[in-house]
Amino acid sequence: MAIDLDRCTGCMACSVACQAENNVSFRADESDKLRSITWLEVYHLQNGKEYPDYQFTYLPRPCMHCDSPHHSPCTFVCPVNATTRDEVSGIVNHIYPRCIGCRYCIVACPYHARDFNWWDPKWPKSMESMLSPEVSTRMRGVVEKCTFCHHRLLKARSKAYLDGIDPNEATYVPACAEACPTKAITFGNLLDPESEVAKLSKDPRAFRILAKLNTEPKVYYLSKHQWVHKLGDNSF
Amino acid sequence: MKEEKKSASGKGVGGIFFFGGFILALIFGWIVFPNLLFSEKAQPLNFSHVAHQDSTCDQCHSFNPDGTYSGIPRLDNCVECHESPMTSEESERILVEEYIQKQQEIPWKVYAWQPDNVFFSHAPHQAKNIECTQCHRDVSKEAKLPPYSENRLTGYSKSTMKMIDCEKCHAQMGANNNCQVCHK
C-alpha cells in the first residue's frame, strides 16, 4: 500500500469506509477516544513552527503488515498463534476465537495499529442487518486490527479460480483505497515491479514510518516535505 | 491375621465397585452422551435425488459468476417443473401447497453449514479436481434425505466438516495452511 500524503485532505472517508466494511463496533459514547476502536486512524501532524512557516499534514495509519524476517512484532509475541503472517500474501491477520486477550501484541506493535474489545460489540437493532457477512464480528476480550480487507482477497482469488486465472495474479482494492476521493491510497502487489504501488515505493518522496526499527512496514508514505519524513521516524 | 483378611476382602469389593462404575462411565461417555448431545431434526420435506436423475447436478448446485457457490437451489428452480404437483407424493403436496403457492423459500437444514467465522469457497477445490463426495455424502442413489443431527450445545450439524479435516487435506495437497486462508 502506498499513501500519498500530499494528496490526502484528511476527510477520513477511508476510516469510515473501513469501519463500515469490517463491522468495527462503536460505543454509545464515543467522546472518550482512548477506548474507541479504529482500524485506520488519521493523524494530524504539524511542523511546530509559527506562522508563516506553519505547515500540517494528515497521515492515515492502517496496519503496516510488517515484513520483517520470520515475524512481525505482533506475531512474534503472540503466545497462542492467534495472529500470524501469511507468507504467500504477506498479510498479517488475527483470528479472533483463538485470541486469549493478553494484549501482548498491542504492546509489541510500534504503530498502535491494534485495538482491544473491552466490551461485547453492540449495534442498534436497525444496524444489525447492515453488518457485512464477509467479516466476522468480534467478541469481548479479543484484539482486532486492519486486515487489508483480506476477505476481498479471498473473494478475488475464488473468482480467479473459477475463471481459470492464476489466483496469485488476482487483484483487489481494500475499502479505504476504494473510498478515497483524491486517490491518495494505492493498493497492489509490492513484489510485482510493474505494479503502480511498487513504482510509488521507489519514488524519491517515499518513506516508511519508524523505518529505523527495521519492522519493514508494507505501507509506504509519500510526501514532498522533509519535516514529514523526519516526523515519520519519531514515535507517535 | 483377622484384620489382614478383612482389608483384603474390602479391597476386592471396592475393586468391583470401581470396575462397575468405570463401565457405567464408559457406557455414558460412549453411548448415552453422544446420543444426548445431538437432536435429530427432520427436513421440511423429503427430497429424492434419485427422482431428479434426469437433470444434471449443476442445474441446481451451481457457481455464481463472482466465484461464490449456491449450494442449495432457491424456490424458482423448483417452480420450473413443480408449479402443480407432478405426482401424488406427500412431499410434493407440501412443496406445492406450503412453499410454492405461498411463495416462501424452503428452510432446508444444511448438513454442511459452517460457522460464521469460516470462509469456504468451492471454486479452488473444484479447480483442483476434488470430487464432491470427498467431503459430501454420495447422493446419486439417495431417495430419502437422512435425518439432520443438530448439536444441542453449538447448534451446528453433526456432519459439518471439522477443522482437522480441512487442515489435513491442505497439508497433504501442499495447499496454504495459514489461519486466514479459511478464517475471516
Chai-1 contact restraints between the chains, C-beta under 6 A:
chainA,res_idxA,chainB,res_idxB,connection_type,confidence,min_distance_angstrom,max_distance_angstrom,comment,restraint_id
A,T84,B,C179,contact,1.0,0.0,6.0,A-B,restraint_1
A,D86,B,N178,contact,1.0,0.0,6.0,A-B,restraint_2
A,D86,B,Q180,contact,1.0,0.0,6.0,A-B,restraint_3
A,V88,B,N176,contact,1.0,0.0,6.0,A-B,restraint_4
A,N93,B,Q180,contact,1.0,0.0,6.0,A-B,restraint_5
A,I95,B,C179,contact,1.0,0.0,6.0,A-B,restraint_6
A,I95,B,H183,contact,1.0,0.0,6.0,A-B,restraint_7
A,V135,B,K184,contact,1.0,0.0,6.0,A-B,restraint_8
A,S136,B,D116,contact,1.0,0.0,6.0,A-B,restraint_9
A,S136,B,N117,contact,1.0,0.0,6.0,A-B,restraint_10
A,S136,B,K184,contact,1.0,0.0,6.0,A-B,restraint_11
A,H150,B,Q180,contact,1.0,0.0,6.0,A-B,restraint_12
A,H151,B,K184,contact,1.0,0.0,6.0,A-B,restraint_13
A,L154,B,F119,contact,1.0,0.0,6.0,A-B,restraint_14
A,S158,B,G67,contact,1.0,0.0,6.0,A-B,restraint_15
A,S158,B,S121,contact,1.0,0.0,6.0,A-B,restraint_16
A,S158,B,A123,contact,1.0,0.0,6.0,A-B,restraint_17
A,K159,B,D66,contact,1.0,0.0,6.0,A-B,restraint_18
A,K159,B,G67,contact,1.0,0.0,6.0,A-B,restraint_19
A,Y161,B,A123,contact,1.0,0.0,6.0,A-B,restraint_20
A,Y161,B,P124,contact,1.0,0.0,6.0,A-B,restraint_21
A,Y161,B,A127,contact,1.0,0.0,6.0,A-B,restraint_22
A,L162,B,F63,contact,1.0,0.0,6.0,A-B,restraint_23
A,L162,B,G67,contact,1.0,0.0,6.0,A-B,restraint_24
A,L162,B,A123,contact,1.0,0.0,6.0,A-B,restraint_25
